[in-house]
Amino acid sequence: MRETFGYQTVTQQERKKRISHVFATIASRYDLMNDLMSFGIHRLWKRNLVKKLSAPENAIIVDLAGGTGDVGAKIYQAKGTPVIIVDASKQMIQAGKDKLDLPLDWLVATGEDMPFADNSIDVITLSFGLRNMTDLDVVLKEINRCLKPGGQFLCLEFSTPNFWLKPFYDFYSWAIIPRLGAFVAREPAAYQYLIESIRKFPNQRELCHQFSKAGFKNVEFDNYSFGICALHQGQKSEVNHP
Ligand SMILES: C[S@@+](CC[C@H](N)C(=O)[O-])C[C@H]1O[C@@H](n2cnc3c(N)ncnc32)[C@H](O)[C@@H]1O
């Protein structure tokens, strides 16, 4: 089966291998690059995600594609609830463990096949990870499977900005970000992939449709920074359909 890696068409296996290589190579500079590329605004987007999170007491919360634990830490600091961070990259997880001294659980696993029982998780968050997953439909169904009935799914991802912003956004993306990636992370190709993958990703309304197709209800989204980023959310049905 053929997949896209940015603008290139590669096999599914090759795509997984390349994405894994991208995060293995940038892990130690990932947080710094996020701050530089977004002028620190990613922190506000993530804080908004945490504000929208509604978890019962003693909730089981999973931050999928949690990387270096940025969102997991913010959830813990705001809600006092321990978070399970799931990520496919050992290197990203190690960078998170080295940085954070919080009661977080770390698990190397993929979003396509999570080691959780059906109906066992209260909330799943996913920030800037869905775009990297190989099969969107499989991952969304897997998230739905793991959530308890009524459970909440919150997904932060780059999206399609307002048309008037596009010329500036395109200039910044193509001219500045790969140079920053070369200078700071010494991995321009990784940041070239990042820009291309954003453009290949479904827009706000298309993603809502994918959520509904995977079985989520009450699907909605909020645009941040004029649509550069969007927070989508959905809820698992209370009734468990076989
Ligand atoms: C852009 S980083 C986001 C990290 C973190 N959520 C944040 O917002 O700072 C994307 C993360 O997705 C992880 N990832 C990529 N493919 C994955 C998959 N199939 N399953 C789980 N994690 C995956 C990568 O290892 C990486 O840590």
The ligand as a Gaussian input file, in Angstrom:
#p B3LYP/6-31G(d) Opt

LIG

0 1
 C        5.085000      16.594000      16.557000
 S        5.366000      15.444000      17.844000
 C        4.175000      15.932000      19.058000
 C        4.628000      15.698000      20.470000
 C        3.716000      16.257000      21.557000
 N        2.384000      15.716000      21.483000
 C        3.652000      17.771000      21.505000
 O        2.585000      18.297000      21.173000
 O        4.639000      18.420000      21.791000
 C        4.622000      13.996000      17.156000
 C        4.826000      12.758000      17.992000
 O        4.059000      11.710000      17.404000
 C        4.774000      10.503000      17.606000
 N        4.241000       9.502000      16.668000
 C        4.402000       9.456000      15.327000
 N        3.731000       8.415000      14.813000
 C        3.129000       7.793000      15.849000
 C        2.287000       6.665000      15.964000
 N        1.936000       5.975000      14.888000
 N        1.835000       6.307000      17.186000
 C        2.202000       7.017000      18.295000
 N        3.015000       8.101000      18.247000
 C        3.463000       8.485000      17.036000
 C        6.212000      10.892000      17.352000
 O        7.122000       9.950000      17.869000
 C        6.265000      12.257000      18.041000
 O        6.682000      12.157000      19.366000

